Amino acid sequence: MRFIALFILGLLTLISSITLFASDYYLSAEQFNDNDQLIITNQIKNSVKSDNLNFANIESNIQSKDKRGYVLDQYFKSYNSPLYGHGNTFVKACDQYQAPEDCLIVAAIAKHETNLCTYKSSSEMFNCWGFGGGDSYRRRFNSFEESIDIVTKVLAEEYGRKYMIDPELMEKTFCGVEDPLCEGWGDRVKSILLDINEFSKGIYMGDLINLRR
């Protein structure tokens, strides 16, 4: 009887130990899951904060620059144009010579005449507008800064604001009368101008033409 009693006591002790171990195991597993969930949650929060911070930085950088220059640069970049990086140069000249506030017409003419200076000869001459005429008459500039400034000044001071808003008015003087390729020049430039404006809206920079006063 004593042997049986000891056996039962030992068995109960073993069962109690197993139960306690199992309880501790599940408790530890539950704590681990809670901790793991907490770590993952914090990682997600930190990732969201980081993404929001990056977005805020991008937004701040765009706002710190003139959005007209930003739009022009992105437009130039989309065509692999050497004018990329000179968006604010266009804007500076535009504001200096009181051109229409959207600052699109000079870039639009460059797109029509030389596909934004992607033609090698035009790029080497820093002349994206065929300025001066054809062949030996075409003017060579020292830099894009110089050419953008001079072309904008001539358009603003010798043609005027009205002509810069409606390029059809300058078709026969800027492009020519006798050249059959000049027929419809104004319409084509106007179409490009509107295309740049649509590009601006497409990258969430808004309608630049509405900036005109």
N, C-alpha and C positions, 0 to 999 in steps of 0.2 A: 504493500500500500504506500509506503514511504517513497518507493522508487517511482510509482505512478504519479504521486503528488508532485515530486520534483520534476518529472517529465512534463506534466501539465503546466507547472509554473514556468519552466524554461520555454515552453512553446508559446505561452502568453507573452513572455518577455520579448521573444523573437518577433511575434506579430506586432507588438506595440512599437518595436524599433523600426520595423519595415514601414508601418503606417506613418511614424514620425518623419522618417527619411523621405517618403513619398510626399508628405505635406510640405516639407522644406523645399523639395525639388520643384513642385508646382508653384510655390510661392516665389522661388528664385526665378523660374521661367516667366512668371507673370510680371515680376519686377523688371526682368530683362526686356520683355516686350514693351513695357511702359517706357523704359529708358530709351530703347531703340526707336520707338515712335517719337519720343521727345527730340532725339537727335535728328531724325529725318525731318520733323516739323521745323526745327530750327534751321536746317539746311535749306529747306524750301523758302522760309521767310528771308533768310540771308540772300538767297538767289534772287528773289523778287525785289528785295531792297537794292541789290546790285544792278539788276536790270533797270529798275526805276531810276537809279542814280545815273546809269549810262545814258538812258533816254533823256534825262534832265540835262546832262552835260551836252549832248548833241543839240538839243533844243536851244540851250543857252548859247552855244557856239553860233548857231544860225541867227539867233536874235541879236547877237553882239555884232554881226556883220549886216550890211544892207542886203535884204533878201533879193533885191534885183540882181546884185552881183552874184549871189549864190545860185540863182536860177540860171543866169547866163553861163556860169562855170559848169553847172551840171549839163546844160544843153551842149556846150562845147565838148565836154568829156564824152558825151554819147556819140559824137562823131569823130572821136580821136583827133580833135583839132588842136593845133599848137596854140590856139587862143586860150586854151584851158589855163586857168590861173590868173587871167586878165579880166575877169568879170567886173571887179570893182574899178578897174581902169576905165571901162566903158561908162560905169555909173558916175565916176568922178568927172569925166569930160562932159557927160550929159548934164549934170547939175551945174557945172561951171559955165556952160554956154546956154543954159536955160532951154535945153531941148525938151520935148515931151517927157513927162515924168516917168513913164514906163521904161524908157531907155532901151527900146527894142529895135528901132529902125536901123541903126548903124550895124547891128549884128545881123539883122535880116538881109540887108544888102550884101554883107560879106558872105552869107550863106548862098545867096543867088549867084554872085559873081565868081566865087572861087571855092565853093563848098567849105566855107569857114577856113580858108587858107590851107586846105589839105593838098592843094596842088603844090608841088615842090618849088616851082619858080616863084609863085606868089609868096610862099612862106619865106624863101630866101630873101625876097625884096621887102618883106614885112608889109606887103601891100595886098590886102584881102578884098579890095574893092575895085580893082582895075583902075585905080586913081591915076589920072593923067592921060589916059588913052591906051592904045594898043602898041605893041612892039617897042620901039626905042623911045616912044613918048611916055611909056609907063613909068611912074615915079618910084624910085627906090628910097626907102626910109631906113633909119638907123636902128629902129626897134619897134616893137608893137606899141609900146607906150607912146612913142612919137606919132606913129601913124593913126592910132585911135584918136589921139588928141586933135590932130590936124583935120582929119576927115570929119569928126564931129563938129569942130569949129566952122568949117566951110559949109556944112549942111545947115547948121543953126544960123549962121550970120549971113550967108549969101543966098540960101534958099528960103529959110525961115520955118517957123514952127508949123504952119499950115501944110507946107510941102512934106515935112517929116511925118506928119500924121497921115497924109494921103499921098503915097509915093507915085500915084498916077499923075499927079501934077508936075512931077519932075522927070517923067519918063523921057521926054524929047530933049531935055537939057543934060541930064546926068548920063543917060544911056546913048541917045543919039536919034537923029531923024532919018538918016539914009539907011542905017543898018537894019535889015529886015528882022534880025534877031531881037531888036528892041521893041518890036510890036508886042504889046501885052506885058512889057517889063513891069510896069507899075502894079498890075493885078497880081503878078507872080510874087513880087516882093511883099505886097499886102498879105497874100496867102501865107507866106513864111512868117511874117510878123504875128499873124493870128495863131500859127502853129506853135511858135515859141510861147505864146500866151497860154495855149492849151497844155503845153508841156509843163508850164508853171503850176497849173491847176492839178495836173497829173501827179506832181510830187508834193502836193498839199501846201503850196506856197501862195495859192490864191490867184485872183485875176489881176494881173499887173496893169492892164489897160485902164482899169478903174482908178488907177492912181493919178490919171490925168486930171488937171484942174482947169 
